[in-house]
Amino acid sequence: MTIRPITLGLTGSIGMGKSTVAAMFAEDGVPVFDADAAVHRLQGPGGAALAAIEAAFPGTTGDRGVDRALLREAVTADSGAFARLEAILHPAVAEMREAFLRANRDAPLVVLDVPLLFEAGGWEHVDRIAVVSAPAEVQRERVLARPGMTLARFEAILARQLPDSEKRARADFVIPTGVPTGETRAVVRDVIACLAGRVGG
């Protein structure tokens, strides 16, 4: 019988503090696969997805990898473009995720940090789900403080994401971030203790 780690899918809408929570798991010794970081590597200088992206969206890549502004314009201008981009990136990210799981097969618990876990169907491939959540006003303030962010862009991003209330309803754990950091960390450690039978230190 093969023993494998418990896989915890970590997700949350934009501005909810998911990256902060993922870092807390990592600080307590839980291996974390960051799907966004994987995408950045695929799109960065020498990235494995550059040729396919350039073929699908000519003029959006260069020596420094993908020009995010140009790619965003190309995707926004074409209703079917987002699906074509996902078809390029998702298989490559899946390969990187499988390599991560093989490398950490002896760990009792691993975290798969996936922003669109519900929207892209990733929830079917994890054992448990944790949703990072904060009040809507906190989320809005965080996101609109980001460089280059506009209200229209924020609303467009939200429109592609499952509402926070639905994510929380489908989660095994809800990790709050609109509270003092110590409270968030305590919840993270409770999740680790529940799933892995230990508390990191």
Secondary structure, DSSP 8 states (H G I E B T S, - for coil): -----EEEEEE--TTS-HHHHHHHHHHTT--EEEHHHHHHHHHSTT-TTHHHHHHHSTTSEETTEE-HHHHHHHHHT-TTHHHHHHHHHHHHHHHHHHHHHHHTTTSSEEEEE-TTTTTTTGGGG-SEEEEEE--HHHHHHHHHTSTT--HHHHHHHHHHS--HHHHHHH-SEEEE-SS-HHHHHHHHHHHHHHHHS----
